[in-house]
Structures are given as structure tokens and as C-alpha cells.
């Protein structure tokens, strides 16, 4: 009888020890997850604050005016805005890159031999 009680006590003790061990391991892993989550929250707060600053700048009149001038070609009252066309650029590219390219040796031949 004493022997049976002792074995029951050992089995119950082992069961409790295993359960406690599993609980400790889960708690330890969860603690690591909490630390990672805290770090992620901190990073997101930093990103959020930088985005808030950018939002304030984007909503400012200076930014709106700059974008209107640069991208839309707007100006203030009394200003004269010059718009340069790309036609001159096309002409320059056609002049510098003729369609019929003459080989270099042919140019030399024409220069010295065909006088």
C-alpha cells in the first residue's frame, strides 16, 4: 500500500512538473513575442510621426504653391510664365544625328582624294 501511494505521488508530481514546465516555456516564448511586438509598435510610432510631419508639410501653402508652379505651370498674379517647346530640341537632334550616316573613311576619301 505504501508503495502504491508512493508511485501515485511520483506520477502526479511528474505530471505537475511537466505541466509547469510547458507553462514556463510558453510564458518564455510569449515574452519574446511581446518584446518583438513592443519593438514593432515603437518603429510604427516613429514612422507615424514622420508621416504626420510630412502631412503637415504637404498641407502647407508653400508646398501647394511649389507643386502648382513646378507641375502645373501656374504662377502668381503679374508673373509671366515662359513655356519652352520641344520643337527646338527635335530640330537639334535631327541636325546632330543625320539619317544617312557616312562612314569615317568615306569622309576622309572625299576630303583628300576628290578635290
C-alpha positions as CSV (number, residue, x, y, z in Angstrom):
1,X,0.0,0.0,0.0
2,X,2.8,2.4,0.9
3,X,4.5,1.5,-2.4
4,X,1.3,2.3,-4.4
5,X,0.8,5.6,-2.7
6,X,4.4,6.5,-3.4
7,X,4.1,5.7,-7.1
8,X,0.8,7.7,-7.3
9,X,2.6,10.6,-5.7
10,X,5.6,10.3,-8.1
11,X,3.2,10.1,-11.2
12,X,1.2,13.1,-10.0
13,X,4.4,15.0,-9.2
14,X,5.8,14.3,-12.7
15,X,2.5,15.3,-14.3
16,X,2.5,18.6,-12.4
17,X,6.2,19.2,-13.2
18,X,5.7,18.6,-16.9
19,X,2.6,20.9,-17.0
20,X,4.5,23.6,-15.1
21,X,7.5,23.2,-17.5
22,X,5.3,23.5,-20.5
23,X,3.7,26.6,-19.0
24,X,7.1,28.2,-18.3
25,X,8.2,27.5,-21.9
26,X,5.0,29.1,-23.3
27,X,5.5,32.1,-21.0
28,X,9.1,32.5,-22.1
29,X,8.1,32.3,-25.8
30,X,5.3,34.7,-25.2
31,X,7.7,37.1,-23.5
32,X,9.8,37.1,-26.6
33,X,6.8,37.8,-28.8
34,X,5.8,40.7,-26.5
35,X,9.3,42.2,-26.9
36,X,9.1,41.9,-30.7
37,X,5.6,43.5,-30.7
38,X,6.8,46.4,-28.5
39,X,9.7,47.0,-30.9
40,X,7.4,46.9,-33.8
41,X,5.0,49.3,-32.1
42,X,7.9,51.7,-31.4
43,X,9.0,51.5,-35.1
44,X,5.5,52.2,-36.3
45,X,5.1,55.1,-33.9
46,X,8.3,56.6,-35.4
47,X,7.1,56.1,-38.9
48,X,3.7,57.6,-38.0
49,X,5.3,60.7,-36.5
50,X,7.4,61.2,-39.6
51,X,4.3,60.7,-41.8
52,X,2.4,63.2,-39.7
53,X,5.2,65.8,-40.2
54,X,5.2,65.1,-44.0
55,X,1.4,65.6,-44.0
56,X,1.7,68.9,-42.2
57,X,4.3,70.0,-44.9
58,X,2.1,68.7,-47.8
59,X,-0.9,70.6,-46.5
60,X,1.1,73.9,-46.1
61,X,0.6,76.7,-48.6
62,X,4.3,76.7,-49.5
63,X,4.1,73.1,-50.7
64,X,0.9,73.7,-52.7
65,X,2.4,76.7,-54.4
66,X,5.6,74.9,-55.2
67,X,3.8,72.0,-56.7
68,X,1.4,74.3,-58.7
69,X,4.4,76.1,-60.1
70,X,6.5,73.1,-60.9
71,X,4.0,70.6,-62.1
72,X,1.1,72.7,-63.4
73,X,2.9,75.8,-64.6
74,X,0.9,78.2,-62.5
75,X,2.3,81.5,-61.3
76,X,1.4,84.4,-59.2
77,X,-0.6,87.4,-60.5
78,X,1.6,89.6,-62.6
79,X,4.2,87.0,-63.3
80,X,5.0,86.0,-66.9
81,X,5.5,82.3,-67.4
82,X,7.6,81.1,-70.3
83,X,6.8,77.7,-71.8
84,X,9.6,76.3,-73.9
85,X,8.5,73.9,-76.6
86,X,10.3,70.7,-77.5
87,X,10.4,71.7,-81.2
88,X,13.9,73.1,-80.9
89,X,15.1,70.0,-79.2
90,X,13.7,67.9,-82.0
91,X,15.5,70.1,-84.7
92,X,18.8,69.9,-82.8
93,X,18.6,66.1,-82.6
94,X,17.9,65.8,-86.3
95,X,20.8,68.1,-87.2
96,X,23.3,66.3,-84.9
97,X,22.1,62.9,-85.9
98,X,21.6,62.8,-89.7
99,X,19.6,59.9,-91.0
100,X,22.3,58.9,-93.5
101,X,25.4,58.3,-91.6
102,X,28.5,58.5,-93.8
103,X,31.4,56.2,-92.7
104,X,34.5,58.0,-91.4
105,X,36.8,56.5,-94.1
106,X,34.4,57.9,-96.8
107,X,34.6,61.4,-95.4
108,X,38.4,61.3,-95.5
109,X,38.3,59.9,-99.0
110,X,36.0,62.8,-100.1
111,X,38.2,65.3,-98.3
112,X,41.6,64.4,-99.7
113,X,41.0,62.4,-102.9
114,X,38.0,64.2,-104.5
115,X,39.2,67.7,-104.6
